[in-house]
Amino acid sequence: MAYLGVDGGGTKTAFMLIDQTGEVLAYDIKGGSNYLQIGKEVIKDVLSEGILAVSKQAGININQINFAFLGIPCYGEDKEGDQLIEETVAGILLGDNYVIGNDVEAGWAGSLACKPGINIVAGTGSIGYGKDQQGKSERCGGWGCFLGDEGSAYWLGKKLIKLFTKEADGRLEKTLVYQIIRDEYELQNDFDFISLIYDRLECKREKIAALAPLLSQAARKADKFAVSIFDEAAKELSLMVKFLIKSLDFPTDQVIPVSYSGGVFKAGELILSPLSKHLSLEPVKLVTPLMQPVTGAALYALDLSGNLSNYKEIVASLKKEEKALCL
């Protein structure tokens, strides 16, 4: 038996096939599957090529996939977009043995191994998702870079840009951030920064988001402005958690597990410590993600199919398989 998990994203889409025991049958990565970024025609190619690739690896036909969960960016946000995604998937899997959700659900499924709780995604964008013990779910954030995405890598990149310009022209004192950017891009003149952003980085969302590690570099060396920005990011992410706590029916006598996924959390304690601080009055506990989103998506497919038994053994097997794949 084969269960498919798909974790879509702006820059890459991961595909995983597992069997009912938690053994990984196949794994592959293709390009991004956010149709707003890559175009409506390209998403069809990405999904069909990825599903075909893992099917071939596993030595099965696509129609032998027992159940699938596909976490696709932007799903649930626009009727026309949802129709495009639904028609695309229906044309590939040719049946009703699948569920489509937003990619934030894959993040939740991986981080909490499909158990009740809250997951915060802070990658290129930001979004939160939670599910309680009754199966009620809710999301928060995910408005995109022009309307929101507070606390995301893109948001951090924009903050870094503004910080550099203020330090460069004297509105703020020059700190380590200023020198890090000068050195990283070998700027001969502060105004070369304008060409860097508009020409080299083309103001593209993913390229601006890629500036975030420079802010981490400065914060690790105690740059006061960089540290403050991470604190602000954590506060923004905490607001999503607080909303989800109020919106869902978690037991009042239990601590709610809150996990996380996305590149911003590679900053470690720079983001986790202030996040914990901003959630200190809430009945929550920050927990390390159990698995990657794509693995969670595959586990979720198995769960949704009604064939998830020996839960602990399957999760243990999947975590072991992840290590073997270096995920």
C-alpha positions as CSV (number, residue, x, y, z in Angstrom):
1,M,0.0,0.0,0.0
2,A,1.2,3.5,-0.8
3,Y,0.3,6.9,0.8
4,L,1.4,10.1,-0.8
5,G,2.3,13.4,1.0
6,V,3.0,16.6,-0.9
7,D,4.4,19.7,0.7
8,G,4.2,22.6,-1.6
9,G,6.1,25.9,-1.4
10,G,7.1,29.0,-3.2
11,T,10.6,27.7,-4.2
12,K,10.2,23.9,-3.9
13,T,7.7,21.1,-3.6
14,A,8.5,17.9,-1.8
15,F,6.9,14.5,-2.5
16,M,7.0,11.4,-0.3
17,L,5.4,8.0,-0.6
18,I,5.2,5.8,2.5
19,D,3.6,2.4,3.2
20,Q,1.3,1.5,6.1
21,T,4.3,0.7,8.4
22,G,6.0,4.1,8.0
23,E,8.6,2.9,5.5
24,V,9.5,5.6,3.0
25,L,9.0,4.1,-0.5
26,A,10.1,7.2,-2.5
27,Y,11.1,10.8,-2.1
28,D,11.6,13.7,-4.6
29,I,11.8,17.4,-4.8
30,K,10.5,19.6,-7.7
31,G,10.1,23.3,-8.2
32,G,7.7,25.6,-6.4
33,S,3.9,25.1,-6.6
34,N,2.6,28.6,-5.7
35,Y,0.7,29.3,-8.9
36,L,0.7,33.1,-8.1
37,Q,4.5,33.0,-8.4
38,I,5.1,30.3,-11.1
39,G,2.0,30.6,-13.2
40,K,-1.0,28.4,-13.7
41,E,0.5,26.2,-16.3
42,V,3.7,25.4,-14.4
43,I,1.9,24.1,-11.3
44,K,0.4,21.3,-13.4
45,D,3.9,20.3,-14.6
46,V,5.3,20.5,-11.1
47,L,2.6,18.3,-9.5
48,S,2.4,15.8,-12.3
49,E,6.2,15.4,-12.6
50,G,6.6,15.0,-8.9
51,I,3.9,12.4,-8.4
52,L,5.1,10.5,-11.4
53,A,8.7,10.6,-10.2
54,V,7.9,9.1,-6.7
55,S,5.5,6.5,-8.3
56,K,8.3,5.3,-10.6
57,Q,10.8,5.2,-7.7
58,A,8.4,3.0,-5.7
59,G,7.7,0.8,-8.7
60,I,4.0,1.5,-8.8
61,N,1.5,3.3,-11.1
62,I,-0.1,6.5,-10.0
63,N,-3.5,4.7,-9.8
64,Q,-2.0,2.4,-7.1
65,I,-1.6,5.3,-4.6
66,N,-4.1,4.4,-1.9
67,F,-4.5,7.9,-0.5
68,A,-2.9,11.3,-0.7
69,F,-2.7,14.6,1.1
70,L,-1.5,17.6,-0.8
71,G,-0.6,20.8,1.0
72,I,-0.6,23.4,-1.7
73,P,0.2,27.1,-1.3
74,C,-2.7,29.5,-1.5
75,Y,-5.3,26.8,-1.4
76,G,-8.5,27.9,0.4
77,E,-7.8,31.6,-0.4
78,D,-9.3,32.2,-3.8
79,K,-12.2,30.4,-5.6
80,E,-10.5,30.5,-9.1
81,G,-7.2,29.4,-7.7
82,D,-8.8,26.6,-5.7
83,Q,-10.6,25.4,-8.9
84,L,-7.3,25.4,-10.8
85,I,-5.6,23.3,-8.1
86,E,-8.5,20.9,-7.7
87,E,-8.8,20.4,-11.5
88,T,-5.0,19.9,-11.7
89,V,-5.0,17.2,-9.0
90,A,-8.1,15.5,-10.3
91,G,-6.4,15.2,-13.7
92,I,-3.4,13.5,-12.1
93,L,-4.8,11.2,-9.4
94,L,-8.0,10.3,-11.3
95,G,-10.2,9.5,-8.3
96,D,-11.4,10.7,-4.9
97,N,-8.7,9.1,-2.8
98,Y,-7.1,12.4,-1.8
99,V,-7.5,15.6,0.3
100,I,-6.1,19.0,-0.7
101,G,-5.3,21.5,2.0
102,N,-3.1,24.6,2.4
103,D,0.6,23.9,2.8
104,V,0.3,25.1,6.4
105,E,-1.5,21.9,7.2
106,A,1.6,19.9,6.1
107,G,3.6,22.0,8.5
108,W,1.2,21.2,11.3
109,A,1.1,17.5,10.4
110,G,4.9,17.3,10.4
111,S,5.7,19.4,13.5
112,L,3.0,17.7,15.7
113,A,2.7,14.3,13.9
114,C,-1.0,15.0,13.3
115,K,-1.8,15.5,17.0
116,P,-3.9,18.5,18.3
117,G,-2.0,21.7,18.7
118,I,-0.7,24.8,16.9
119,N,2.0,25.2,14.3
120,I,3.5,28.5,13.2
121,V,5.1,28.7,9.8
122,A,7.7,31.5,9.3
123,G,9.4,30.9,6.0
124,T,9.3,33.3,3.0
125,G,5.8,34.1,4.3
126,S,4.1,33.5,7.7
127,I,0.9,31.7,8.7
128,G,-0.4,29.8,11.7
129,Y,-2.6,26.7,11.9
130,G,-4.2,24.8,14.7
131,K,-6.4,21.8,15.3
132,D,-8.1,20.9,18.6
133,Q,-9.1,17.5,20.1
134,Q,-12.5,17.7,18.4
135,G,-11.0,18.1,14.9
136,K,-11.9,21.7,14.6
137,S,-9.2,23.6,12.7
138,E,-8.4,27.3,12.1
139,R,-5.7,29.3,10.4
140,C,-4.4,32.8,10.9
141,G,-2.1,35.0,8.8
142,G,-0.9,34.0,5.4
143,W,-2.0,37.3,3.8
144,G,1.1,37.5,1.5
145,C,4.0,39.9,1.4
146,F,2.0,43.1,0.5
147,L,-0.8,42.5,3.0
148,G,0.9,40.8,5.9
149,D,3.4,38.0,6.4
150,E,4.7,39.6,9.6
151,G,7.6,37.8,11.2
152,S,8.5,36.0,7.9
153,A,11.9,36.0,6.2
154,Y,10.6,38.5,3.7
155,W,9.4,40.7,6.5
156,L,12.8,40.4,8.2
157,G,14.5,41.2,4.9
158,K,12.5,44.4,4.5
159,K,13.3,45.4,8.0
160,L,17.0,44.8,7.3
161,I,16.8,47.0,4.2
162,K,15.2,49.9,6.1
163,L,17.7,49.5,8.9
164,F,20.6,49.8,6.5
165,T,19.3,52.9,4.8
166,K,18.7,54.6,8.2
167,E,22.2,53.7,9.4
168,A,23.8,54.7,6.1
169,D,22.4,58.3,6.1
170,G,22.7,58.9,9.9
171,R,19.1,58.6,11.0
172,L,20.4,55.8,13.3
173,E,23.8,55.1,14.6
174,K,25.9,52.7,12.5
175,T,26.0,49.2,14.0
176,L,27.2,45.8,12.9
177,V,24.3,45.5,10.4
178,Y,25.7,48.3,8.4
179,Q,29.1,46.7,8.0
180,I,27.8,43.2,7.4
181,I,25.8,44.4,4.4
182,R,28.7,46.5,3.1
183,D,31.0,43.5,3.3
184,E,28.6,40.9,2.1
185,Y,27.8,42.8,-1.2
186,E,31.2,44.6,-1.5
187,L,29.5,48.0,-1.6
188,Q,31.9,50.7,-2.6
189,N,29.3,53.4,-1.9
190,D,26.2,53.3,0.3
191,F,24.0,54.3,-2.6
192,D,25.1,51.2,-4.4
193,F,22.6,49.5,-2.1
194,I,19.8,50.9,-4.3
195,S,21.1,49.1,-7.4
196,L,21.6,46.0,-5.3
197,I,17.9,45.9,-4.2
198,Y,16.3,47.0,-7.5
199,D,18.7,45.4,-10.1
200,R,20.5,42.4,-8.5
201,L,17.8,41.3,-6.2
202,E,15.0,42.7,-8.5
203,C,12.8,43.3,-5.4
204,K,11.7,39.7,-5.7
205,R,10.1,38.2,-2.7
206,E,12.3,35.2,-2.3
207,K,15.5,37.2,-2.9
208,I,14.5,39.8,-0.2
209,A,13.7,36.9,2.1
210,A,17.2,35.5,1.6
211,L,18.6,38.6,3.3
212,A,17.2,37.4,6.7
213,P,20.3,35.3,7.6
214,L,22.4,38.5,7.5
215,L,20.1,39.9,10.2
216,S,20.6,36.7,12.2
217,Q,24.4,37.1,11.8
218,A,24.2,40.6,13.3
219,A,21.8,39.5,16.1
220,R,24.1,36.7,17.1
221,K,26.8,39.3,17.7
222,A,24.4,41.3,19.9
223,D,23.6,44.1,17.4
224,K,20.9,45.9,19.3
225,F,18.8,46.8,16.3
226,A,18.9,43.2,14.9
227,V,18.0,41.7,18.3
228,S,15.1,44.2,18.5
229,I,13.8,43.2,15.1
230,F,13.8,39.5,16.0
231,D,11.8,40.4,19.2
232,E,9.3,42.3,17.1
233,A,9.0,39.3,14.7
234,A,8.4,36.9,17.7
235,K,5.7,39.3,19.0
236,E,3.9,39.2,15.6
237,L,4.1,35.4,15.5
238,S,2.8,35.2,19.0
239,L,-0.3,37.1,18.0
240,M,-1.2,34.3,15.6
241,V,-0.8,31.7,18.4
242,K,-3.0,33.8,20.7
243,F,-5.8,34.1,18.1
244,L,-5.7,30.3,17.5
245,I,-5.9,29.6,21.2
246,K,-9.1,31.7,21.5
247,S,-10.6,30.3,18.3
248,L,-10.2,26.6,19.0
249,D,-11.6,24.5,21.9
250,F,-8.5,23.2,23.6
251,P,-9.0,21.7,27.0
252,T,-8.5,24.3,29.7
253,D,-6.7,21.9,32.0
254,Q,-4.0,20.9,29.4
255,V,-1.0,22.7,28.0
256,I,-1.3,23.3,24.3
257,P,1.7,22.2,22.2
258,V,3.0,24.9,19.9
259,S,5.5,23.9,17.3
260,Y,7.0,25.7,14.3
261,S,8.4,25.3,10.8
262,G,10.1,27.4,8.2
263,G,13.5,29.0,7.6
264,V,13.1,31.8,10.1
265,F,13.4,29.3,12.9
266,K,16.8,28.3,11.7
267,A,17.8,31.4,13.8
268,G,17.2,29.2,16.8
269,E,17.0,31.0,20.2
270,L,17.1,34.4,18.4
271,I,13.5,33.8,17.5
272,L,12.4,31.1,20.0
273,S,13.5,32.9,23.1
274,P,11.5,36.1,22.5
275,L,8.6,33.9,21.2
276,S,8.5,32.1,24.5
277,K,8.6,35.4,26.3
278,H,5.6,36.8,24.4
279,L,3.7,33.6,25.1
280,S,4.6,33.3,28.7
281,L,1.1,34.1,29.9
282,E,-0.5,31.6,27.6
283,P,-1.2,27.9,28.4
284,V,1.3,26.7,25.8
285,K,4.6,24.9,25.5
286,L,7.0,25.4,22.6
287,V,7.9,22.0,21.2
288,T,10.6,21.0,18.7
289,P,9.1,19.8,15.4
290,L,8.9,16.1,15.2
291,M,9.2,15.7,11.5
292,Q,9.5,17.6,8.2
293,P,6.3,18.9,6.6
294,V,6.4,16.5,3.7
295,T,6.7,13.5,6.1
296,G,3.8,14.9,8.1
297,A,1.8,15.2,4.8
298,A,2.4,11.5,4.1
299,L,1.5,10.6,7.7
300,Y,-1.6,12.7,7.3
301,A,-2.6,10.8,4.1
302,L,-2.3,7.5,6.1
303,D,-4.4,9.0,8.9
304,L,-7.1,10.4,6.6
305,S,-7.4,7.0,4.9
306,G,-8.4,5.4,8.1
307,N,-5.5,3.0,8.1
308,L,-3.3,4.6,10.7
309,S,-2.6,2.0,13.3
310,N,0.4,1.4,15.6
311,Y,0.8,5.2,15.6
312,K,3.9,5.3,17.8
313,E,5.8,2.7,15.8
314,I,4.9,4.5,12.5
315,V,6.1,7.9,13.8
316,A,9.3,6.3,15.1
317,S,9.9,4.7,11.7
318,L,9.3,7.9,9.8
319,K,11.7,9.8,12.0
320,K,14.3,7.1,11.4
321,E,13.6,7.3,7.7
322,E,14.1,11.1,7.7
323,K,17.5,10.7,9.2
324,A,18.5,8.2,6.5
325,L,17.3,10.7,3.9
326,C,19.1,13.6,5.7
327,L,15.9,15.6,5.7
